[in-house]
Amino acid sequence: MLERKVLEGKIRLPITRIEPSNKAPRGVHIDDLANYIDAQRAAAVKECEQLNRRRA
C-alpha cells in the first residue's frame, strides 16, 4: 500500500531499487522514512493542540 501511494504521488518519499534489476525489490532509505514519520507526527501534534484550544 505504501509503495502504491508513493508511486501515485500521494506520499512524497524517494523509492529506489535495492539492485539494478527491474525485478529487484524497492526500498526507502531509513532516514527518508524517519523524516516522513516525524513530519506526520508534527502535523498531528499541531492539529491536536488546535483542537484542544477550541475546547478550552
PQR file of N, CA, C, O and H, with PARSE charges and radii, in Angstrom:
ATOM      1  N   MET A   1       0.833  -1.189   0.000 -0.4000 1.5000
ATOM      2  CA  MET A   1       0.000   0.000   0.000 -0.0000 2.0000
ATOM      3  C   MET A   1       0.879   1.255   0.000  0.5500 1.7000
ATOM      4  O   MET A   1       0.596   2.212  -0.722 -0.5500 1.4000
ATOM      5  N   LEU A   2       1.942   1.252   0.806 -0.4000 1.5000
ATOM      6  CA  LEU A   2       2.836   2.409   0.859 -0.0000 2.0000
ATOM      7  C   LEU A   2       3.477   2.636  -0.500  0.5500 1.7000
ATOM      8  O   LEU A   2       3.514   3.761  -0.998 -0.5500 1.4000
ATOM      9  H   LEU A   2       2.172   0.475   1.393  0.4000 1.0000
ATOM     10  N   GLU A   3       3.977   1.570  -1.093 -0.4000 1.5000
ATOM     11  CA  GLU A   3       4.623   1.703  -2.399 -0.0000 2.0000
ATOM     12  C   GLU A   3       3.649   2.260  -3.439  0.5500 1.7000
ATOM     13  O   GLU A   3       4.022   3.124  -4.232 -0.5500 1.4000
ATOM     14  H   GLU A   3       3.946   0.656  -0.688  0.4000 1.0000
ATOM     15  N   ARG A   4       2.428   1.784  -3.442 -0.4000 1.5000
ATOM     16  CA  ARG A   4       1.427   2.258  -4.390 -0.0000 2.0000
ATOM     17  C   ARG A   4       1.177   3.749  -4.201  0.5500 1.7000
ATOM     18  O   ARG A   4       1.122   4.499  -5.176 -0.5500 1.4000
ATOM     19  H   ARG A   4       2.125   1.083  -2.797  0.4000 1.0000
ATOM     20  N   LYS A   5       1.024   4.184  -2.948 -0.4000 1.5000
ATOM     21  CA  LYS A   5       0.758   5.606  -2.689 -0.0000 2.0000
ATOM     22  C   LYS A   5       1.942   6.477  -3.086  0.5500 1.7000
ATOM     23  O   LYS A   5       1.760   7.587  -3.585 -0.5500 1.4000
ATOM     24  H   LYS A   5       1.068   3.574  -2.156  0.4000 1.0000
ATOM     25  N   VAL A   6       3.156   5.977  -2.865 -0.4000 1.5000
ATOM     26  CA  VAL A   6       4.340   6.736  -3.267 -0.0000 2.0000
ATOM     27  C   VAL A   6       4.389   6.861  -4.783  0.5500 1.7000
ATOM     28  O   VAL A   6       4.637   7.944  -5.313 -0.5500 1.4000
ATOM     29  H   VAL A   6       3.304   5.075  -2.459  0.4000 1.0000
ATOM     30  N   LEU A   7       4.152   5.752  -5.483 -0.4000 1.5000
ATOM     31  CA  LEU A   7       4.193   5.780  -6.943 -0.0000 2.0000
ATOM     32  C   LEU A   7       3.080   6.638  -7.531  0.5500 1.7000
ATOM     33  O   LEU A   7       3.246   7.202  -8.612 -0.5500 1.4000
ATOM     34  H   LEU A   7       3.950   4.872  -5.052  0.4000 1.0000
ATOM     35  N   GLU A   8       1.945   6.748  -6.837 -0.4000 1.5000
ATOM     36  CA  GLU A   8       0.848   7.607  -7.284 -0.0000 2.0000
ATOM     37  C   GLU A   8       1.099   9.071  -6.935  0.5500 1.7000
ATOM     38  O   GLU A   8       0.388   9.950  -7.422 -0.5500 1.4000
ATOM     39  H   GLU A   8       1.809   6.290  -5.958  0.4000 1.0000
ATOM     40  N   GLY A   9       2.095   9.343  -6.104 -0.4000 1.5000
ATOM     41  CA  GLY A   9       2.400  10.707  -5.706 -0.0000 2.0000
ATOM     42  C   GLY A   9       1.621  11.192  -4.501  0.5500 1.7000
ATOM     43  O   GLY A   9       1.669  12.378  -4.173 -0.5500 1.4000
ATOM     44  H   GLY A   9       2.673   8.628  -5.709  0.4000 1.0000
ATOM     45  N   LYS A  10       0.906  10.301  -3.834 -0.4000 1.5000
ATOM     46  CA  LYS A  10       0.126  10.688  -2.659 -0.0000 2.0000
ATOM     47  C   LYS A  10       1.010  10.847  -1.430  0.5500 1.7000
ATOM     48  O   LYS A  10       0.676  11.598  -0.513 -0.5500 1.4000
ATOM     49  H   LYS A  10       0.867   9.338  -4.100  0.4000 1.0000
ATOM     50  N   ILE A  11       2.131  10.144  -1.411 -0.4000 1.5000
ATOM     51  CA  ILE A  11       3.114  10.259  -0.331 -0.0000 2.0000
ATOM     52  C   ILE A  11       4.448  10.585  -0.992  0.5500 1.7000
ATOM     53  O   ILE A  11       4.861   9.924  -1.944 -0.5500 1.4000
ATOM     54  H   ILE A  11       2.402   9.535  -2.156  0.4000 1.0000
ATOM     55  N   ARG A  12       5.111  11.610  -0.475 -0.4000 1.5000
ATOM     56  CA  ARG A  12       6.373  12.038  -1.077 -0.0000 2.0000
ATOM     57  C   ARG A  12       7.550  11.389  -0.362  0.5500 1.7000
ATOM     58  O   ARG A  12       8.023  11.880   0.663 -0.5500 1.4000
ATOM     59  H   ARG A  12       4.776  12.147   0.299  0.4000 1.0000
ATOM     60  N   LEU A  13       8.011  10.280  -0.921 -0.4000 1.5000
ATOM     61  CA  LEU A  13       9.185   9.562  -0.419 -0.0000 2.0000
ATOM     62  C   LEU A  13       9.979   9.062  -1.620  0.5500 1.7000
ATOM     63  O   LEU A  13       9.394   8.567  -2.582 -0.5500 1.4000
ATOM     64  H   LEU A  13       7.627   9.881  -1.753  0.4000 1.0000
ATOM     65  N   PRO A  14      11.297   9.186  -1.577 -0.5600 1.5000
ATOM     66  CA  PRO A  14      12.087   8.619  -2.670  0.2800 2.0000
ATOM     67  C   PRO A  14      12.207   7.096  -2.510  0.5500 1.7000
ATOM     68  O   PRO A  14      12.643   6.600  -1.471 -0.5500 1.4000
ATOM     69  N   ILE A  15      11.818   6.382  -3.540 -0.4000 1.5000
ATOM     70  CA  ILE A  15      11.926   4.921  -3.537 -0.0000 2.0000
ATOM     71  C   ILE A  15      13.014   4.530  -4.528  0.5500 1.7000
ATOM     72  O   ILE A  15      13.124   5.115  -5.605 -0.5500 1.4000
ATOM     73  H   ILE A  15      11.463   6.784  -4.384  0.4000 1.0000
ATOM     74  N   THR A  16      13.798   3.561  -4.165 -0.4000 1.5000
ATOM     75  CA  THR A  16      14.861   3.089  -5.031 -0.0000 2.0000
ATOM     76  C   THR A  16      14.845   1.570  -5.088  0.5500 1.7000
ATOM     77  O   THR A  16      14.330   0.911  -4.185 -0.5500 1.4000
ATOM     78  H   THR A  16      13.709   3.086  -3.290  0.4000 1.0000
ATOM     79  N   ARG A  17      15.394   1.038  -6.118 -0.4000 1.5000
ATOM     80  CA  ARG A  17      15.555  -0.415  -6.211 -0.0000 2.0000
ATOM     81  C   ARG A  17      16.821  -0.800  -5.457  0.5500 1.7000
ATOM     82  O   ARG A  17      17.825  -0.089  -5.506 -0.5500 1.4000
ATOM     83  H   ARG A  17      15.813   1.573  -6.852  0.4000 1.0000
ATOM     84  N   ILE A  18      16.765  -1.913  -4.772 -0.4000 1.5000
ATOM     85  CA  ILE A  18      17.903  -2.379  -3.987 -0.0000 2.0000
ATOM     86  C   ILE A  18      19.047  -2.815  -4.901  0.5500 1.7000
ATOM     87  O   ILE A  18      20.217  -2.659  -4.551 -0.5500 1.4000
ATOM     88  H   ILE A  18      15.949  -2.490  -4.733  0.4000 1.0000
ATOM     89  N   GLU A  19      18.710  -3.363  -6.073 -0.4000 1.5000
ATOM     90  CA  GLU A  19      19.691  -3.807  -7.065 -0.0000 2.0000
ATOM     91  C   GLU A  19      19.281  -3.254  -8.424  0.5500 1.7000
ATOM     92  O   GLU A  19      18.151  -2.789  -8.575 -0.5500 1.4000
ATOM     93  H   GLU A  19      17.760  -3.490  -6.357  0.4000 1.0000
ATOM     94  N   PRO A  20      20.162  -3.290  -9.411 -0.5600 1.5000
ATOM     95  CA  PRO A  20      19.850  -2.720 -10.725  0.2800 2.0000
ATOM     96  C   PRO A  20      18.742  -3.445 -11.500  0.5500 1.7000
ATOM     97  O   PRO A  20      18.184  -2.865 -12.431 -0.5500 1.4000
ATOM     98  N   SER A  21      18.414  -4.656 -11.157 -0.4000 1.5000
ATOM     99  CA  SER A  21      17.417  -5.441 -11.876 -0.0000 2.0000
ATOM    100  C   SER A  21      16.021  -4.841 -11.714  0.5500 1.7000
ATOM    101  O   SER A  21      15.679  -4.319 -10.653 -0.5500 1.4000
ATOM    102  H   SER A  21      18.867  -5.128 -10.401  0.4000 1.0000
ATOM    103  N   ASN A  22      15.220  -4.921 -12.777 -0.4000 1.5000
ATOM    104  CA  ASN A  22      13.833  -4.441 -12.698 -0.0000 2.0000
ATOM    105  C   ASN A  22      12.990  -5.290 -11.762  0.5500 1.7000
ATOM    106  O   ASN A  22      11.955  -4.833 -11.276 -0.5500 1.4000
ATOM    107  H   ASN A  22      15.498  -5.345 -13.639  0.4000 1.0000
ATOM    108  N   LYS A  23      13.412  -6.512 -11.505 -0.4000 1.5000
ATOM    109  CA  LYS A  23      12.674  -7.401 -10.614 -0.0000 2.0000
ATOM    110  C   LYS A  23      13.096  -7.234  -9.152  0.5500 1.7000
ATOM    111  O   LYS A  23      12.497  -7.836  -8.262 -0.5500 1.4000
ATOM    112  H   LYS A  23      14.253  -6.883 -11.900  0.4000 1.0000
ATOM    113  N   ALA A  24      14.107  -6.434  -8.908 -0.4000 1.5000
ATOM    114  CA  ALA A  24      14.604  -6.232  -7.547 -0.0000 2.0000
ATOM    115  C   ALA A  24      13.559  -5.496  -6.712  0.5500 1.7000
ATOM    116  O   ALA A  24      12.835  -4.646  -7.230 -0.5500 1.4000
ATOM    117  H   ALA A  24      14.594  -5.945  -9.632  0.4000 1.0000
ATOM    118  N   PRO A  25      13.483  -5.815  -5.448 -0.5600 1.5000
ATOM    119  CA  PRO A  25      12.518  -5.107  -4.589  0.2800 2.0000
ATOM    120  C   PRO A  25      12.882  -3.630  -4.442  0.5500 1.7000
ATOM    121  O   PRO A  25      14.043  -3.239  -4.565 -0.5500 1.4000
ATOM    122  N   ARG A  26      11.872  -2.840  -4.180 -0.4000 1.5000
ATOM    123  CA  ARG A  26      12.079  -1.410  -3.949 -0.0000 2.0000
ATOM    124  C   ARG A  26      12.201  -1.169  -2.459  0.5500 1.7000
ATOM    125  O   ARG A  26      11.693  -1.937  -1.641 -0.5500 1.4000
ATOM    126  H   ARG A  26      10.929  -3.158  -4.081  0.4000 1.0000
ATOM    127  N   GLY A  27      12.879  -0.097  -2.128 -0.4000 1.5000
ATOM    128  CA  GLY A  27      13.039   0.232  -0.723 -0.0000 2.0000
ATOM    129  C   GLY A  27      13.108   1.732  -0.512  0.5500 1.7000
ATOM    130  O   GLY A  27      13.271   2.508  -1.453 -0.5500 1.4000
ATOM    131  H   GLY A  27      13.292   0.526  -2.793  0.4000 1.0000
ATOM    132  N   VAL A  28      12.979   2.118   0.748 -0.4000 1.5000
ATOM    133  CA  VAL A  28      13.062   3.521   1.156 -0.0000 2.0000
ATOM    134  C   VAL A  28      14.194   3.626   2.165  0.5500 1.7000
ATOM    135  O   VAL A  28      14.304   2.801   3.071 -0.5500 1.4000
ATOM    136  H   VAL A  28      12.847   1.488   1.513  0.4000 1.0000
ATOM    137  N   HIS A  29      15.027   4.632   2.011 -0.4000 1.5000
ATOM    138  CA  HIS A  29      16.121   4.827   2.969 -0.0000 2.0000
ATOM    139  C   HIS A  29      15.525   5.160   4.332  0.5500 1.7000
ATOM    140  O   HIS A  29      14.545   5.899   4.428 -0.5500 1.4000
ATOM    141  H   HIS A  29      14.938   5.303   1.274  0.4000 1.0000
ATOM    142  N   ILE A  30      16.108   4.623   5.355 -0.4000 1.5000
ATOM    143  CA  ILE A  30      15.572   4.775   6.719 -0.0000 2.0000
ATOM    144  C   ILE A  30      15.509   6.245   7.142  0.5500 1.7000
ATOM    145  O   ILE A  30      14.584   6.636   7.854 -0.5500 1.4000
ATOM    146  H   ILE A  30      16.904   4.022   5.277  0.4000 1.0000
ATOM    147  N   ASP A  31      16.467   7.057   6.720 -0.4000 1.5000
ATOM    148  CA  ASP A  31      16.446   8.486   7.077 -0.0000 2.0000
ATOM    149  C   ASP A  31      15.250   9.191   6.422  0.5500 1.7000
ATOM    150  O   ASP A  31      14.590  10.019   7.051 -0.5500 1.4000
ATOM    151  H   ASP A  31      17.218   6.739   6.141  0.4000 1.0000
ATOM    152  N   ASP A  32      14.979   8.858   5.160 -0.4000 1.5000
ATOM    153  CA  ASP A  32      13.832   9.459   4.472 -0.0000 2.0000
ATOM    154  C   ASP A  32      12.526   9.056   5.138  0.5500 1.7000
ATOM    155  O   ASP A  32      11.627   9.880   5.306 -0.5500 1.4000
ATOM    156  H   ASP A  32      15.515   8.186   4.649  0.4000 1.0000
ATOM    157  N   LEU A  33      12.423   7.788   5.517 -0.4000 1.5000
ATOM    158  CA  LEU A  33      11.221   7.312   6.189 -0.0000 2.0000
ATOM    159  C   LEU A  33      11.066   7.971   7.559  0.5500 1.7000
ATOM    160  O   LEU A  33       9.961   8.357   7.939 -0.5500 1.4000
ATOM    161  H   LEU A  33      13.153   7.118   5.381  0.4000 1.0000
ATOM    162  N   ALA A  34      12.156   8.100   8.295 -0.4000 1.5000
ATOM    163  CA  ALA A  34      12.103   8.739   9.610 -0.0000 2.0000
ATOM    164  C   ALA A  34      11.677  10.204   9.489  0.5500 1.7000
ATOM    165  O   ALA A  34      10.882  10.687  10.296 -0.5500 1.4000
ATOM    166  H   ALA A  34      13.054   7.787   7.986  0.4000 1.0000
ATOM    167  N   ASN A  35      12.198  10.905   8.492 -0.4000 1.5000
ATOM    168  CA  ASN A  35      11.807  12.308   8.280 -0.0000 2.0000
ATOM    169  C   ASN A  35      10.327  12.416   7.952  0.5500 1.7000
ATOM    170  O   ASN A  35       9.649  13.326   8.429 -0.5500 1.4000
ATOM    171  H   ASN A  35      12.843  10.512   7.837  0.4000 1.0000
ATOM    172  N   TYR A  36       9.821  11.492   7.140 -0.4000 1.5000
ATOM    173  CA  TYR A  36       8.399  11.487   6.803 -0.0000 2.0000
ATOM    174  C   TYR A  36       7.546  11.254   8.049  0.5500 1.7000
ATOM    175  O   TYR A  36       6.555  11.950   8.268 -0.5500 1.4000
ATOM    176  H   TYR A  36      10.372  10.752   6.753  0.4000 1.0000
ATOM    177  N   ILE A  37       7.933  10.282   8.854 -0.4000 1.5000
ATOM    178  CA  ILE A  37       7.190   9.973  10.074 -0.0000 2.0000
ATOM    179  C   ILE A  37       7.219  11.157  11.035  0.5500 1.7000
ATOM    180  O   ILE A  37       6.202  11.488  11.645 -0.5500 1.4000
ATOM    181  H   ILE A  37       8.738   9.717   8.676  0.4000 1.0000
ATOM    182  N   ASP A  38       8.380  11.795  11.172 -0.4000 1.5000
ATOM    183  CA  ASP A  38       8.485  12.967  12.043 -0.0000 2.0000
ATOM    184  C   ASP A  38       7.579  14.101  11.565  0.5500 1.7000
ATOM    185  O   ASP A  38       6.947  14.776  12.378 -0.5500 1.4000
ATOM    186  H   ASP A  38       9.206  11.525  10.676  0.4000 1.0000
ATOM    187  N   ALA A  39       7.516  14.308  10.262 -0.4000 1.5000
ATOM    188  CA  ALA A  39       6.660  15.366   9.714 -0.0000 2.0000
ATOM    189  C   ALA A  39       5.182  15.046   9.952  0.5500 1.7000
ATOM    190  O   ALA A  39       4.399  15.937  10.281 -0.5500 1.4000
ATOM    191  H   ALA A  39       8.029  13.760   9.602  0.4000 1.0000
ATOM    192  N   GLN A  40       4.803  13.788   9.789 -0.4000 1.5000
ATOM    193  CA  GLN A  40       3.418  13.387  10.039 -0.0000 2.0000
ATOM    194  C   GLN A  40       3.069  13.574  11.516  0.5500 1.7000
ATOM    195  O   GLN A  40       1.970  14.023  11.841 -0.5500 1.4000
ATOM    196  H   GLN A  40       5.439  13.064   9.522  0.4000 1.0000
ATOM    197  N   ARG A  41       3.982  13.238  12.395 -0.4000 1.5000
ATOM    198  CA  ARG A  41       3.758  13.401  13.836 -0.0000 2.0000
ATOM    199  C   ARG A  41       3.604  14.877  14.184  0.5500 1.7000
ATOM    200  O   ARG A  41       2.711  15.251  14.945 -0.5500 1.4000
ATOM    201  H   ARG A  41       4.875  12.874  12.132  0.4000 1.0000
ATOM    202  N   ALA A  42       4.474  15.714  13.627 -0.4000 1.5000
ATOM    203  CA  ALA A  42       4.398  17.151  13.906 -0.0000 2.0000
ATOM    204  C   ALA A  42       3.048  17.720  13.464  0.5500 1.7000
ATOM    205  O   ALA A  42       2.456  18.540  14.165 -0.5500 1.4000
ATOM    206  H   ALA A  42       5.199  15.411  13.009  0.4000 1.0000
ATOM    207  N   ALA A  43       2.571  17.285  12.312 -0.4000 1.5000
ATOM    208  CA  ALA A  43       1.266  17.749  11.834 -0.0000 2.0000
ATOM    209  C   ALA A  43       0.148  17.270  12.756  0.5500 1.7000
ATOM    210  O   ALA A  43      -0.795  18.016  13.021 -0.5500 1.4000
ATOM    211  H   ALA A  43       3.053  16.619  11.743  0.4000 1.0000
ATOM    212  N   ALA A  44       0.242  16.047  13.241 -0.4000 1.5000
ATOM    213  CA  ALA A  44      -0.787  15.511  14.138 -0.0000 2.0000
ATOM    214  C   ALA A  44      -0.773  16.237  15.479  0.5500 1.7000
ATOM    215  O   ALA A  44      -1.833  16.532  16.032 -0.5500 1.4000
ATOM    216  H   ALA A  44       1.008  15.442  13.025  0.4000 1.0000
ATOM    217  N   VAL A  45       0.404  16.526  16.003 -0.4000 1.5000
ATOM    218  CA  VAL A  45       0.519  17.250  17.278 -0.0000 2.0000
ATOM    219  C   VAL A  45      -0.070  18.648  17.136  0.5500 1.7000
ATOM    220  O   VAL A  45      -0.790  19.122  18.015 -0.5500 1.4000
ATOM    221  H   VAL A  45       1.265  16.287  15.554  0.4000 1.0000
ATOM    222  N   LYS A  46       0.245  19.304  16.016 -0.4000 1.5000
ATOM    223  CA  LYS A  46      -0.283  20.650  15.779 -0.0000 2.0000
ATOM    224  C   LYS A  46      -1.807  20.624  15.702  0.5500 1.7000
ATOM    225  O   LYS A  46      -2.474  21.475  16.289 -0.5500 1.4000
ATOM    226  H   LYS A  46       0.830  18.918  15.302  0.4000 1.0000
ATOM    227  N   GLU A  47      -2.352  19.662  14.989 -0.4000 1.5000
ATOM    228  CA  GLU A  47      -3.802  19.546  14.867 -0.0000 2.0000
ATOM    229  C   GLU A  47      -4.446  19.264  16.226  0.5500 1.7000
ATOM    230  O   GLU A  47      -5.492  19.827  16.547 -0.5500 1.4000
ATOM    231  H   GLU A  47      -1.810  18.970  14.512  0.4000 1.0000
ATOM    232  N   CYS A  48      -3.829  18.408  17.008 -0.4000 1.5000
ATOM    233  CA  CYS A  48      -4.348  18.081  18.335 -0.0000 2.0000
ATOM    234  C   CYS A  48      -4.356  19.316  19.237  0.5500 1.7000
ATOM    235  O   CYS A  48      -5.329  19.564  19.950 -0.5500 1.4000
ATOM    236  H   CYS A  48      -2.979  17.951  16.747  0.4000 1.0000
ATOM    237  N   GLU A  49      -3.278  20.079  19.203 -0.4000 1.5000
ATOM    238  CA  GLU A  49      -3.205  21.295  20.014 -0.0000 2.0000
ATOM    239  C   GLU A  49      -4.281  22.295  19.602  0.5500 1.7000
ATOM    240  O   GLU A  49      -4.898  22.931  20.456 -0.5500 1.4000
ATOM    241  H   GLU A  49      -2.488  19.878  18.625  0.4000 1.0000
ATOM    242  N   GLN A  50      -4.508  22.435  18.300 -0.4000 1.5000
ATOM    243  CA  GLN A  50      -5.527  23.359  17.824 -0.0000 2.0000
ATOM    244  C   GLN A  50      -6.922  22.922  18.254  0.5500 1.7000
ATOM    245  O   GLN A  50      -7.743  23.756  18.636 -0.5500 1.4000
ATOM    246  H   GLN A  50      -4.008  21.917  17.606  0.4000 1.0000
ATOM    247  N   LEU A  51      -7.194  21.630  18.194 -0.4000 1.5000
ATOM    248  CA  LEU A  51      -8.491  21.123  18.615 -0.0000 2.0000
ATOM    249  C   LEU A  51      -8.704  21.312  20.114  0.5500 1.7000
ATOM    250  O   LEU A  51      -9.807  21.643  20.549 -0.5500 1.4000
ATOM    251  H   LEU A  51      -6.527  20.952  17.883  0.4000 1.0000
ATOM    252  N   ASN A  52      -7.663  21.104  20.895 -0.4000 1.5000
ATOM    253  CA  ASN A  52      -7.780  21.256  22.347 -0.0000 2.0000
ATOM    254  C   ASN A  52      -7.938  22.701  22.776  0.5500 1.7000
ATOM    255  O   ASN A  52      -8.575  22.969  23.795 -0.5500 1.4000
ATOM    256  H   ASN A  52      -6.767  20.835  20.542  0.4000 1.0000
ATOM    257  N   ARG A  53      -7.375  23.644  22.025 -0.4000 1.5000
ATOM    258  CA  ARG A  53      -7.539  25.072  22.327 -0.0000 2.0000
ATOM    259  C   ARG A  53      -8.984  25.496  22.119  0.5500 1.7000
ATOM    260  O   ARG A  53      -9.503  26.323  22.869 -0.5500 1.4000
ATOM    261  H   ARG A  53      -6.858  23.426  21.197  0.4000 1.0000
ATOM    262  N   ARG A  54      -9.631  24.943  21.116 -0.4000 1.5000
ATOM    263  CA  ARG A  54     -11.025  25.302  20.831 -0.0000 2.0000
ATOM    264  C   ARG A  54     -11.957  24.843  21.938  0.5500 1.7000
ATOM    265  O   ARG A  54     -12.968  25.494  22.202 -0.5500 1.4000
ATOM    266  H   ARG A  54      -9.210  24.271  20.506  0.4000 1.0000
ATOM    267  N   ARG A  55     -11.644  23.760  22.573 -0.4000 1.5000
ATOM    268  CA  ARG A  55     -12.496  23.209  23.608 -0.0000 2.0000
ATOM    269  C   ARG A  55     -12.310  23.912  24.957  0.5500 1.7000
ATOM    270  O   ARG A  55     -13.204  23.900  25.804 -0.5500 1.4000
ATOM    271  H   ARG A  55     -10.823  23.231  22.359  0.4000 1.0000
ATOM    272  N   ALA A  56     -11.149  24.515  25.140 -0.4000 1.5000
ATOM    273  CA  ALA A  56     -10.851  25.128  26.441 -0.0000 2.0000
ATOM    274  C   ALA A  56     -11.578  26.436  26.650  0.5500 1.7000
ATOM    275  O   ALA A  56     -11.426  27.067  27.696 -0.5500 1.4000
ATOM    276  H   ALA A  56     -10.423  24.524  24.452  0.4000 1.0000
TER
END
